Amino acid sequence: MKNNRRKFLKNLAGLGGLTATGLPALACAGEAIAQVDDIRLAANKGYLRLVFDLDKVASHTVFTLHDPERVVLDLKNTKMTHGMVDRLQANAMIRRVRSGVRNGNDLRIVFDLSERVTPRSFLLGPSGKAGNRLVLDLHQMKQGQQAKVTKKRDVIIAIDAGHGGKDPGAIGRHGTYEKLISLQIAKQLEKSINAQRGMKAVLTRKNDRFMRLRDRIHKARDAEADMMISLHADSFPDSRARGSSIYALSIDGASSETARLMADKENAADLLFGDVELAIEDKMVKEVLFDLSLTGTIESSLDIGDEIINQIKKVNKVHKKKVQQAGFAVLKAPNIPSVLLETAFISNPREEKNLRSSAYQKKVAKAVTRGVSRYFSRKAPPGTWLSEVSDIYKINKGDSIASIAKTYHVSETDLRARNALFANNLIAGQVIKIPVS
Protein backbone atom coordinates (compact mmCIF):
# COMPACT_ATOMS: atom_id res chain seq x y z
CA MET A 1 0.00 0.00 0.00
CA LYS A 2 2.84 2.34 0.92
CA ASN A 3 4.65 1.71 -2.37
CA ASN A 4 1.43 2.23 -4.37
CA ARG A 5 0.78 5.47 -2.53
CA ARG A 6 4.33 6.68 -3.17
CA LYS A 7 3.97 5.82 -6.89
CA PHE A 8 0.67 7.71 -7.02
CA LEU A 9 2.29 10.66 -5.26
CA LYS A 10 5.14 10.79 -7.77
CA ASN A 11 2.75 10.63 -10.69
CA LEU A 12 0.61 13.41 -9.27
CA ALA A 13 3.67 15.55 -8.57
CA GLY A 14 4.95 15.15 -12.12
CA LEU A 15 7.98 13.10 -11.15
CA GLY A 16 6.69 10.12 -13.07
CA GLY A 17 5.56 12.15 -16.10
CA LEU A 18 2.34 14.15 -16.42
CA THR A 19 0.51 13.57 -19.66
CA ALA A 20 -3.06 14.18 -18.61
CA THR A 21 -2.44 17.87 -17.85
CA GLY A 22 -0.47 18.54 -21.01
CA LEU A 23 2.55 19.71 -19.00
CA PRO A 24 5.94 18.59 -20.31
CA ALA A 25 8.35 16.66 -18.14
CA LEU A 26 11.29 18.63 -16.78
CA ALA A 27 14.45 18.59 -18.85
CA CYS A 28 17.24 16.50 -17.41
CA ALA A 29 20.70 17.84 -16.74
CA GLY A 30 23.07 17.36 -19.64
CA GLU A 31 20.42 17.56 -22.38
CA ALA A 32 21.06 19.56 -25.55
CA ILE A 33 20.49 23.30 -25.51
CA ALA A 34 16.94 24.40 -26.33
CA GLN A 35 16.28 26.70 -29.31
CA VAL A 36 13.72 29.52 -29.51
CA ASP A 37 12.21 29.01 -32.97
CA ASP A 38 9.78 31.92 -32.95
CA ILE A 39 8.21 34.62 -30.75
CA ARG A 40 4.60 35.70 -31.14
CA LEU A 41 2.78 38.57 -29.49
CA ALA A 42 -0.96 39.07 -29.09
CA ALA A 43 -2.79 41.94 -27.41
CA ASN A 44 -5.73 41.01 -25.18
CA LYS A 45 -7.98 43.04 -22.95
CA GLY A 46 -5.88 44.00 -19.93
CA TYR A 47 -2.76 42.06 -20.88
CA LEU A 48 -0.22 41.17 -23.56
CA ARG A 49 0.60 37.55 -24.33
CA LEU A 50 4.01 36.49 -25.65
CA VAL A 51 4.44 32.93 -26.88
CA PHE A 52 7.93 31.48 -27.32
CA ASP A 53 8.04 28.42 -29.60
CA LEU A 54 10.75 26.02 -28.36
CA ASP A 55 12.20 22.89 -29.89
CA LYS A 56 12.36 21.31 -26.41
CA VAL A 57 11.49 22.11 -22.80
CA ALA A 58 13.50 24.90 -21.14
CA SER A 59 13.36 25.85 -17.48
CA HIS A 60 12.81 29.56 -16.87
CA THR A 61 12.42 32.27 -14.25
CA VAL A 62 10.65 35.64 -14.46
CA PHE A 63 11.12 38.68 -12.24
CA THR A 64 10.38 42.41 -12.31
CA LEU A 65 12.56 45.48 -11.89
CA HIS A 66 11.27 48.96 -11.10
CA ASP A 67 12.19 52.61 -11.80
CA PRO A 68 12.24 52.12 -14.74
CA GLU A 69 9.80 49.25 -15.15
CA ARG A 70 11.17 46.04 -16.63
CA VAL A 71 10.32 42.36 -16.82
CA VAL A 72 13.25 39.93 -17.08
CA LEU A 73 12.86 36.44 -18.56
CA ASP A 74 15.74 34.00 -18.04
CA LEU A 75 15.78 30.69 -19.93
CA LYS A 76 18.33 28.10 -18.85
CA ASN A 77 20.39 26.29 -21.51
CA THR A 78 18.60 28.11 -24.32
CA LYS A 79 19.72 29.98 -27.42
CA MET A 80 17.98 32.27 -29.89
CA THR A 81 18.85 33.61 -33.33
CA HIS A 82 20.40 37.06 -33.11
CA GLY A 83 17.88 39.79 -33.85
CA MET A 84 14.78 37.64 -33.27
CA VAL A 85 13.48 40.02 -30.60
CA ASP A 86 13.50 42.81 -33.20
CA ARG A 87 10.41 41.17 -34.70
CA LEU A 88 8.45 42.38 -31.67
CA GLN A 89 7.26 45.88 -32.46
CA ALA A 90 6.99 48.51 -29.74
CA ASN A 91 3.50 49.13 -28.42
CA ALA A 92 1.70 51.01 -25.64
CA MET A 93 3.09 48.65 -22.99
CA ILE A 94 6.47 47.47 -24.33
CA ARG A 95 8.91 50.24 -25.23
CA ARG A 96 11.83 48.00 -26.19
CA VAL A 97 13.00 44.36 -26.01
CA ARG A 98 16.62 43.35 -25.43
CA SER A 99 18.33 39.95 -25.26
CA GLY A 100 21.72 38.57 -24.33
CA VAL A 101 23.66 35.47 -23.28
CA ARG A 102 24.32 34.74 -19.60
CA ASN A 103 26.60 32.15 -17.98
CA GLY A 104 27.66 30.83 -21.38
CA ASN A 105 24.47 28.93 -22.28
CA ASP A 106 21.58 30.84 -20.70
CA LEU A 107 19.35 33.35 -22.49
CA ARG A 108 18.10 36.58 -20.90
CA ILE A 109 15.33 38.68 -22.46
CA VAL A 110 14.52 42.09 -20.96
CA PHE A 111 11.27 43.93 -21.67
CA ASP A 112 11.46 47.70 -21.08
CA LEU A 113 7.94 48.75 -20.15
CA SER A 114 5.97 51.99 -20.05
CA GLU A 115 3.97 50.88 -16.98
CA ARG A 116 4.10 48.48 -14.06
CA VAL A 117 2.73 45.01 -14.85
CA THR A 118 2.18 41.65 -13.18
CA PRO A 119 3.93 38.90 -15.18
CA ARG A 120 2.64 35.32 -15.26
CA SER A 121 4.25 32.44 -17.15
CA PHE A 122 3.56 28.79 -17.86
CA LEU A 123 4.71 25.98 -20.15
CA LEU A 124 2.63 24.13 -22.72
CA GLY A 125 3.55 20.77 -24.15
CA PRO A 126 3.14 19.65 -27.78
CA SER A 127 -0.44 19.72 -29.03
CA GLY A 128 -1.51 19.17 -32.63
CA LYS A 129 0.93 21.01 -34.89
CA ALA A 130 2.27 23.11 -32.02
CA GLY A 131 5.40 22.05 -30.18
CA ASN A 132 6.71 23.09 -26.75
CA ARG A 133 5.75 26.63 -25.83
CA LEU A 134 6.54 29.11 -23.08
CA VAL A 135 3.74 31.61 -22.50
CA LEU A 136 4.45 34.95 -20.81
CA ASP A 137 1.48 37.18 -19.95
CA LEU A 138 2.04 40.82 -18.94
CA HIS A 139 -1.03 41.97 -17.02
CA GLN A 140 -1.79 45.66 -16.63
CA MET A 141 -2.38 47.00 -13.14
CA LYS A 142 -5.99 47.82 -12.38
CA GLN A 143 -6.90 51.38 -11.48
CA GLY A 144 -5.83 52.09 -7.91
CA GLN A 145 -3.61 49.00 -7.79
CA GLN A 146 -0.43 51.03 -8.41
CA ALA A 147 -0.70 52.68 -5.01
CA LYS A 148 -1.25 49.36 -3.25
CA VAL A 149 1.74 47.66 -4.85
CA THR A 150 4.21 49.92 -3.03
CA LYS A 151 2.93 48.77 0.38
CA LYS A 152 4.99 45.63 0.80
CA ARG A 153 4.71 43.51 3.94
CA ASP A 154 7.48 42.19 6.15
CA VAL A 155 8.67 38.59 6.05
CA ILE A 156 7.32 36.97 9.24
CA ILE A 157 9.48 34.57 11.26
CA ALA A 158 7.86 32.53 14.04
CA ILE A 159 10.30 31.86 16.89
CA ASP A 160 9.43 28.86 19.03
CA ALA A 161 11.12 28.60 22.43
CA GLY A 162 11.17 24.87 23.13
CA HIS A 163 9.50 23.28 26.16
CA GLY A 164 8.07 25.46 28.96
CA GLY A 165 5.94 25.22 32.09
CA LYS A 166 5.59 21.63 33.34
CA ASP A 167 7.90 20.47 30.57
CA PRO A 168 11.40 21.66 31.64
CA GLY A 169 13.25 19.98 28.79
CA ALA A 170 16.83 18.96 29.50
CA ILE A 171 18.51 20.04 32.76
CA GLY A 172 22.21 20.87 32.91
CA ARG A 173 24.65 19.60 35.53
CA HIS A 174 24.50 22.99 37.24
CA GLY A 175 20.69 23.09 37.26
CA THR A 176 20.12 25.05 34.06
CA TYR A 177 16.68 24.45 32.55
CA GLU A 178 16.40 24.11 28.79
CA LYS A 179 12.95 25.74 28.84
CA LEU A 180 14.41 28.98 30.28
CA ILE A 181 17.49 29.05 28.05
CA SER A 182 15.39 28.55 24.90
CA LEU A 183 13.09 31.41 25.94
CA GLN A 184 16.00 33.76 26.64
CA ILE A 185 17.60 33.05 23.26
CA ALA A 186 14.18 33.39 21.58
CA LYS A 187 13.80 36.91 23.00
CA GLN A 188 17.32 37.84 21.85
CA LEU A 189 16.50 36.49 18.38
CA GLU A 190 13.24 38.45 18.33
CA LYS A 191 15.18 41.70 18.96
CA SER A 192 17.80 40.84 16.35
CA ILE A 193 15.27 39.99 13.63
CA ASN A 194 13.08 43.01 14.34
CA ALA A 195 16.14 45.23 13.89
CA GLN A 196 16.36 44.05 10.25
CA ARG A 197 14.44 45.98 7.60
CA GLY A 198 11.78 43.83 5.97
CA MET A 199 11.53 41.17 8.71
CA LYS A 200 9.26 40.72 11.73
CA ALA A 201 9.53 38.16 14.53
CA VAL A 202 6.64 36.52 16.39
CA LEU A 203 7.15 34.43 19.55
CA THR A 204 5.04 31.30 20.04
CA ARG A 205 5.44 31.76 23.80
CA LYS A 206 6.61 34.84 25.71
CA ASN A 207 6.83 33.34 29.19
CA ASP A 208 7.39 30.09 31.04
CA ARG A 209 4.26 28.16 30.12
CA PHE A 210 3.55 24.77 28.64
CA MET A 211 2.39 24.63 25.03
CA ARG A 212 1.41 21.54 23.08
CA LEU A 213 3.39 21.03 19.89
CA ARG A 214 0.32 21.41 17.69
CA ASP A 215 -0.51 24.71 19.43
CA ARG A 216 2.93 26.04 18.51
CA ILE A 217 2.24 25.27 14.85
CA HIS A 218 -1.19 26.90 15.09
CA LYS A 219 0.39 30.03 16.59
CA ALA A 220 2.77 30.27 13.64
CA ARG A 221 -0.09 29.74 11.19
CA ASP A 222 -2.24 32.38 12.86
CA ALA A 223 0.64 34.84 12.48
CA GLU A 224 0.87 33.88 8.77
CA ALA A 225 4.54 33.07 9.32
CA ASP A 226 6.83 32.57 6.33
CA MET A 227 9.15 30.34 8.37
CA MET A 228 9.47 28.88 11.86
CA ILE A 229 12.54 28.35 14.04
CA SER A 230 12.28 26.11 17.09
CA LEU A 231 15.03 26.69 19.68
CA HIS A 232 16.38 23.99 21.98
CA ALA A 233 19.46 22.95 23.97
CA ASP A 234 20.84 19.47 23.30
CA SER A 235 21.57 16.80 25.92
CA PHE A 236 23.54 13.54 25.91
CA PRO A 237 24.67 11.08 28.63
CA ASP A 238 28.32 11.68 27.72
CA SER A 239 29.14 15.17 29.01
CA ARG A 240 31.92 15.51 26.41
CA ALA A 241 29.38 15.82 23.59
CA ARG A 242 29.29 19.40 22.33
CA GLY A 243 28.29 21.59 19.40
CA SER A 244 25.24 22.96 17.62
CA SER A 245 22.94 21.12 15.21
CA ILE A 246 20.14 22.02 12.79
CA TYR A 247 17.22 19.70 12.04
CA ALA A 248 14.55 19.73 9.35
CA LEU A 249 11.62 17.34 9.02
CA SER A 250 12.03 13.94 7.41
CA ILE A 251 9.02 12.03 6.08
CA ASP A 252 10.72 8.68 5.60
CA GLY A 253 12.65 8.67 8.87
CA ALA A 254 15.63 10.22 10.56
CA SER A 255 18.91 10.75 8.72
CA SER A 256 20.93 9.30 11.60
CA GLU A 257 20.46 7.37 14.83
CA THR A 258 21.18 10.59 16.73
CA ALA A 259 18.38 12.31 14.86
CA ARG A 260 15.96 9.51 15.78
CA LEU A 261 16.92 9.73 19.46
CA MET A 262 16.51 13.51 19.38
CA ALA A 263 13.08 13.26 17.76
CA ASP A 264 11.93 10.84 20.45
CA LYS A 265 13.18 13.18 23.19
CA GLU A 266 11.52 16.32 21.81
CA ASN A 267 8.22 14.58 20.98
CA ALA A 268 7.99 12.83 24.37
CA ALA A 269 6.32 15.79 26.11
CA ASP A 270 3.14 15.44 24.06
CA LEU A 271 3.00 11.69 24.73
CA LEU A 272 3.29 12.41 28.45
CA PHE A 273 0.77 15.23 28.54
CA GLY A 274 -1.90 13.87 26.23
CA ASP A 275 -1.47 15.69 22.92
CA VAL A 276 -2.98 14.17 19.80
CA GLU A 277 -1.27 13.33 16.54
CA LEU A 278 -1.43 15.62 13.54
CA ALA A 279 -5.00 15.48 12.25
CA ILE A 280 -5.04 14.16 8.68
CA GLU A 281 -8.09 12.41 7.28
CA ASP A 282 -7.36 8.86 6.16
CA LYS A 283 -8.11 9.45 2.49
CA MET A 284 -5.53 8.97 -0.25
CA VAL A 285 -6.06 12.29 -2.05
CA LYS A 286 -5.82 14.35 1.13
CA GLU A 287 -2.72 12.43 2.17
CA VAL A 288 -1.14 13.04 -1.22
CA LEU A 289 -1.91 16.76 -1.16
CA PHE A 290 -0.47 16.96 2.33
CA ASP A 291 2.71 15.16 1.27
CA LEU A 292 3.13 17.33 -1.81
CA SER A 293 2.96 20.47 0.31
CA LEU A 294 5.24 18.97 2.94
CA THR A 295 7.85 17.90 0.38
CA GLY A 296 8.21 21.43 -0.99
CA THR A 297 8.33 22.81 2.54
CA ILE A 298 11.09 20.39 3.53
CA GLU A 299 13.24 21.49 0.58
CA SER A 300 12.94 25.11 1.73
CA SER A 301 13.63 24.06 5.33
CA LEU A 302 16.87 22.34 4.29
CA ASP A 303 17.90 25.47 2.38
CA ILE A 304 17.24 27.67 5.41
CA GLY A 305 19.05 25.21 7.66
CA ASP A 306 22.15 25.33 5.45
CA GLU A 307 22.26 29.12 5.70
CA ILE A 308 21.86 29.08 9.49
CA ILE A 309 24.44 26.36 10.09
CA ASN A 310 26.98 28.27 7.98
CA GLN A 311 26.59 31.19 10.38
CA ILE A 312 26.30 29.20 13.62
CA LYS A 313 29.67 27.52 13.00
CA LYS A 314 31.28 30.95 13.40
CA VAL A 315 29.91 31.10 16.95
CA ASN A 316 30.14 27.51 18.19
CA LYS A 317 31.51 24.13 17.16
CA VAL A 318 29.03 22.39 14.86
CA HIS A 319 28.08 18.93 16.15
CA LYS A 320 26.72 17.95 12.73
CA LYS A 321 28.10 19.75 9.67
CA LYS A 322 24.98 19.16 7.59
CA VAL A 323 21.32 19.73 8.27
CA GLN A 324 19.89 16.59 9.89
CA GLN A 325 16.38 15.29 9.33
CA ALA A 326 14.02 13.72 11.86
CA GLY A 327 10.32 13.45 12.65
CA PHE A 328 9.96 16.37 15.07
CA ALA A 329 6.26 17.05 15.53
CA VAL A 330 6.84 20.80 15.87
CA LEU A 331 8.22 20.86 12.32
CA LYS A 332 5.10 19.32 10.75
CA ALA A 333 3.55 22.51 9.40
CA PRO A 334 3.05 21.56 5.72
CA ASN A 335 3.03 25.14 4.43
CA ILE A 336 5.65 26.72 6.73
CA PRO A 337 9.36 25.95 6.23
CA SER A 338 10.62 25.02 9.68
CA VAL A 339 13.93 24.18 11.34
CA LEU A 340 14.89 23.11 14.84
CA LEU A 341 18.13 24.51 16.25
CA GLU A 342 19.95 22.70 19.05
CA THR A 343 21.97 25.73 20.18
CA ALA A 344 24.51 23.74 22.27
CA PHE A 345 24.77 20.78 24.66
CA ILE A 346 23.33 21.75 28.03
CA SER A 347 24.80 18.48 29.32
CA ASN A 348 28.32 19.78 28.59
CA PRO A 349 29.51 21.97 31.54
CA ARG A 350 31.36 24.42 29.29
CA GLU A 351 28.48 24.80 26.86
CA GLU A 352 26.00 25.03 29.74
CA LYS A 353 27.99 28.03 30.99
CA ASN A 354 27.86 29.56 27.51
CA LEU A 355 24.11 29.02 27.26
CA ARG A 356 23.61 30.95 30.51
CA SER A 357 25.69 33.85 29.13
CA SER A 358 23.78 36.82 27.69
CA ALA A 359 26.74 37.54 25.40
CA TYR A 360 26.64 34.02 23.96
CA GLN A 361 22.87 34.17 23.55
CA LYS A 362 23.24 37.40 21.53
CA LYS A 363 25.92 35.80 19.33
CA VAL A 364 23.61 32.87 18.57
CA ALA A 365 20.73 35.25 17.82
CA LYS A 366 22.84 37.33 15.43
CA ALA A 367 24.14 34.21 13.67
CA VAL A 368 20.61 32.90 13.14
CA THR A 369 19.50 36.33 11.91
CA ARG A 370 22.32 36.39 9.35
CA GLY A 371 21.35 32.93 8.10
CA VAL A 372 17.67 33.84 7.82
CA SER A 373 18.54 37.11 6.07
CA ARG A 374 20.73 35.35 3.52
CA TYR A 375 17.93 32.91 2.70
CA PHE A 376 15.25 35.58 2.28
CA SER A 377 17.57 37.82 0.24
CA ARG A 378 17.38 34.99 -2.32
CA LYS A 379 13.90 33.59 -1.80
CA ALA A 380 11.63 36.16 -0.21
CA PRO A 381 7.90 35.47 -0.69
CA PRO A 382 6.14 37.59 -3.36
CA GLY A 383 4.52 40.71 -1.96
CA THR A 384 7.20 41.31 0.67
CA TRP A 385 9.63 44.23 0.74
CA LEU A 386 12.54 41.79 0.54
CA SER A 387 11.21 40.38 -2.75
CA GLU A 388 11.22 43.74 -4.52
CA VAL A 389 14.10 45.01 -6.66
CA SER A 390 14.43 48.39 -8.37
CA ASP A 391 17.69 47.48 -10.14
CA ILE A 392 20.62 45.06 -10.19
CA TYR A 393 24.21 46.28 -9.82
CA LYS A 394 27.51 44.52 -10.51
CA ILE A 395 30.26 45.49 -8.07
CA ASN A 396 33.32 47.22 -9.50
CA LYS A 397 36.72 47.50 -7.84
CA GLY A 398 36.70 50.38 -5.36
CA ASP A 399 32.93 50.34 -4.81
CA SER A 400 31.60 50.67 -1.28
CA ILE A 401 28.17 50.19 0.26
CA ALA A 402 28.03 53.93 0.92
CA SER A 403 28.89 54.90 -2.67
CA ILE A 404 26.35 52.49 -4.18
CA ALA A 405 23.63 53.66 -1.79
CA LYS A 406 24.37 57.28 -2.72
CA THR A 407 24.28 56.54 -6.46
CA TYR A 408 20.86 54.88 -6.24
CA HIS A 409 19.45 57.22 -3.57
CA VAL A 410 18.71 54.44 -1.10
CA SER A 411 19.78 54.09 2.52
CA GLU A 412 22.78 51.95 3.44
CA THR A 413 20.57 50.13 5.94
CA ASP A 414 18.10 49.14 3.22
CA LEU A 415 20.89 48.12 0.84
CA ARG A 416 22.44 45.90 3.53
CA ALA A 417 19.08 44.36 4.49
CA ARG A 418 18.05 43.58 0.90
CA ASN A 419 21.34 41.77 0.20
CA ALA A 420 22.14 40.40 3.68
CA LEU A 421 25.36 42.41 3.78
CA PHE A 422 26.76 42.20 7.31
CA ALA A 423 30.35 43.18 6.45
CA ASN A 424 31.82 46.15 4.59
CA ASN A 425 33.97 44.21 2.13
CA LEU A 426 32.51 43.86 -1.38
CA ILE A 427 33.87 41.54 -4.06
CA ALA A 428 34.40 42.80 -7.62
CA GLY A 429 31.98 41.01 -9.92
CA GLN A 430 29.49 40.37 -7.12
CA VAL A 431 25.90 41.19 -8.13
CA ILE A 432 23.66 42.94 -5.61
CA LYS A 433 20.01 43.97 -5.74
CA ILE A 434 18.99 47.59 -5.31
CA PRO A 435 15.99 47.76 -2.95
CA VAL A 436 12.85 49.76 -3.53
CA SER A 437 12.59 52.90 -1.42
Rosetta blueprint (number, residue, H / E / L):
1 M L
2 K H
3 N H
4 N H
5 R H
6 R H
7 K H
8 F H
9 L H
10 K H
11 N H
12 L H
13 A H
14 G L
15 L L
16 G L
17 G L
18 L L
19 T L
20 A L
21 T L
22 G L
23 L L
24 P L
25 A L
26 L L
27 A L
28 C L
29 A L
30 G L
31 E L
32 A L
33 I L
34 A E
35 Q E
36 V E
37 D E
38 D E
39 I E
40 R E
41 L E
42 A E
43 A E
44 N E
45 K L
46 G L
47 Y E
48 L E
49 R E
50 L E
51 V E
52 F E
53 D E
54 L E
55 D L
56 K L
57 V L
58 A L
59 S L
60 H E
61 T E
62 V E
63 F E
64 T E
65 L E
66 H L
67 D L
68 P L
69 E L
70 R E
71 V E
72 V E
73 L E
74 D E
75 L E
76 K L
77 N L
78 T E
79 K E
80 M E
81 T L
82 H L
83 G L
84 M H
85 V H
86 D H
87 R H
88 L L
89 Q L
90 A L
91 N L
92 A L
93 M L
94 I E
95 R E
96 R E
97 V E
98 R E
99 S E
100 G E
101 V E
102 R E
103 N L
104 G L
105 N L
106 D E
107 L E
108 R E
109 I E
110 V E
111 F E
112 D E
113 L E
114 S L
115 E L
116 R L
117 V E
118 T E
119 P E
120 R E
121 S E
122 F E
123 L E
124 L E
125 G L
126 P L
127 S E
128 G L
129 K L
130 A E
131 G L
132 N E
133 R E
134 L E
135 V E
136 L E
137 D E
138 L E
139 H E
140 Q E
141 M L
142 K L
143 Q L
144 G L
145 Q H
146 Q H
147 A H
148 K H
149 V H
150 T L
151 K L
152 K L
153 R E
154 D L
155 V E
156 I E
157 I E
158 A E
159 I E
160 D E
161 A E
162 G L
163 H L
164 G E
165 G L
166 K L
167 D E
168 P L
169 G L
170 A L
171 I E
172 G L
173 R L
174 H L
175 G L
176 T L
177 Y E
178 E H
179 K H
180 L H
181 I H
182 S H
183 L H
184 Q H
185 I H
186 A H
187 K H
188 Q H
189 L H
190 E H
191 K H
192 S H
193 I H
194 N H
195 A L
196 Q L
197 R L
198 G L
199 M E
200 K E
201 A E
202 V E
203 L E
204 T L
205 R L
206 K L
207 N L
208 D L
209 R L
210 F L
211 M L
212 R L
213 L H
214 R H
215 D H
216 R H
217 I H
218 H H
219 K H
220 A H
221 R H
222 D H
223 A L
224 E L
225 A L
226 D L
227 M E
228 M E
229 I E
230 S E
231 L E
232 H E
233 A E
234 D E
235 S L
236 F L
237 P L
238 D L
239 S L
240 R L
241 A L
242 R L
243 G L
244 S E
245 S E
246 I E
247 Y E
248 A E
249 L E
250 S L
251 I L
252 D L
253 G L
254 A L
255 S L
256 S L
257 E H
258 T H
259 A H
260 R H
261 L H
262 M H
263 A H
264 D H
265 K H
266 E H
267 N H
268 A H
269 A H
270 D H
271 L H
272 L H
273 F H
274 G L
275 D L
276 V L
277 E L
278 L L
279 A L
280 I L
281 E L
282 D L
283 K L
284 M H
285 V H
286 K H
287 E H
288 V H
289 L H
290 F H
291 D H
292 L H
293 S H
294 L H
295 T H
296 G H
297 T H
298 I H
299 E H
300 S H
301 S H
302 L H
303 D H
304 I H
305 G H
306 D H
307 E H
308 I H
309 I H
310 N H
311 Q H
312 I H
313 K L
314 K L
315 V L
316 N L
317 K L
318 V E
319 H L
320 K L
321 K L
322 K L
323 V L
324 Q E
325 Q E
326 A E
327 G L
328 F L
329 A H
330 V H
331 L H
332 K L
333 A L
334 P L
335 N L
336 I L
337 P L
338 S E
339 V E
340 L E
341 L E
342 E E
343 T E
344 A E
345 F E
346 I L
347 S L
348 N L
349 P H
350 R H
351 E H
352 E H
353 K H
354 N H
355 L H
356 R H
357 S L
358 S H
359 A H
360 Y H
361 Q H
362 K H
363 K H
364 V H
365 A H
366 K H
367 A H
368 V H
369 T H
370 R H
371 G H
372 V H
373 S H
374 R H
375 Y H
376 F H
377 S H
378 R H
379 K H
380 A L
381 P L
382 P L
383 G L
384 T E
385 W H
386 L H
387 S H
388 E L
389 V L
390 S L
391 D E
392 I E
393 Y E
394 K E
395 I L
396 N L
397 K L
398 G L
399 D L
400 S L
401 I H
402 A H
403 S H
404 I H
405 A H
406 K H
407 T H
408 Y H
409 H L
410 V L
411 S L
412 E H
413 T H
414 D H
415 L H
416 R H
417 A H
418 R H
419 N H
420 A L
421 L L
422 F L
423 A L
424 N L
425 N L
426 L L
427 I L
428 A L
429 G L
430 Q L
431 V E
432 I E
433 K E
434 I E
435 P L
436 V L
437 S L
